Amino acid sequence: MGLPSIMMNVKKGSDRVLTILPAKEIYLKGNEHAVLLLHSFTSHTRDMKKVATKLHEKGYTCYVPLYRGHGHTPEPLLQYKVEDWWQDVVKAHQFLLNEGYQKISVIGLSIGGIFTLKLAQLEKLEQIIVLSVPIDKEPAQLKQRIIDYAYNYKHIEGKSEQQMTHEMKLFNDMPLDAMIGFQQFIKETMQQLEKITMPIAIFYGKRDEDLYAHSADIIYQRVHTVQKLKRGFENSKHLMTLGREQDEILEEIMQFLM
């Protein structure tokens, strides 16, 4: 979970107001090999900004789309479902095709990894890299991610406890329907892993929940490709591209794409 960038406005006297800047998509034009980079749930393009920047320095074209409802105030998250975010990914892939790129690789983190696996089942891709991918997620856990994001966002804004309690009611009362659909999307994607035939790298953090190591094993076993790599990173948590081993992970990504 990543909050957008923060800008502090200082008023007269001691009042300080925090403005949280909305996240934006990233598009860096390079050579004929395009890389589509997909961020995690309740986060935004910051997940992939450093990866995209470094890959672009090596010559790659990099595109990091922003899923609808992500990267700004938490309320819009409640307006969308996993199918909407999946369509954002489909649209992003089509954008690169329309730009003339025929050689496209995809890198996805967490739900971005699920979308990467789904796209690989349907489209011709060069290579895919997935990080911190869940084989399953309970709807209550997914709902809690939204609640935590909303709470942290409002806390950073500096809202009073009374105001936060009032505004958080909307999130606490959110029905589980959309999250049940989210869980089903993950399960259906995992049930069709044998359709994946292009080279794949599967990374997970050893300081993340145990299910991610198990998920990496399942993906590695079930994909139908000869060129596959699985690696756990000793000191990484869930947001691997922002963690302590991000430089080592970036090196591994670049080696795999070569």
TACOR-V765551 format. One record per run of one state. SS is the DSSP state (hx for helix, st for strand, lp for the rest). FROM is the first residue (numbers start at 0). TO is the last residue. Records with the same first field share a line. If there is no record, write none. Layout:
BEGIN
SS: FROM-TO, FROM-TO
END
This chain:
BEGIN
lp: 0-4, 10-14, 20-24, 28-31, 38-44, 57-59, 64-72, 79-80, 98-101, 109-109, 122-125, 131-137, 157-159, 172-175, 190-191, 195-197, 205-208, 222-226, 233-238, 242-244, 257-257
st: 5-9, 15-19, 25-27, 32-37, 60-63, 102-108, 126-130, 198-204, 227-232
hx: 45-56, 73-78, 81-97, 110-121, 138-156, 160-171, 176-189, 192-194, 209-221, 239-241, 245-256
END
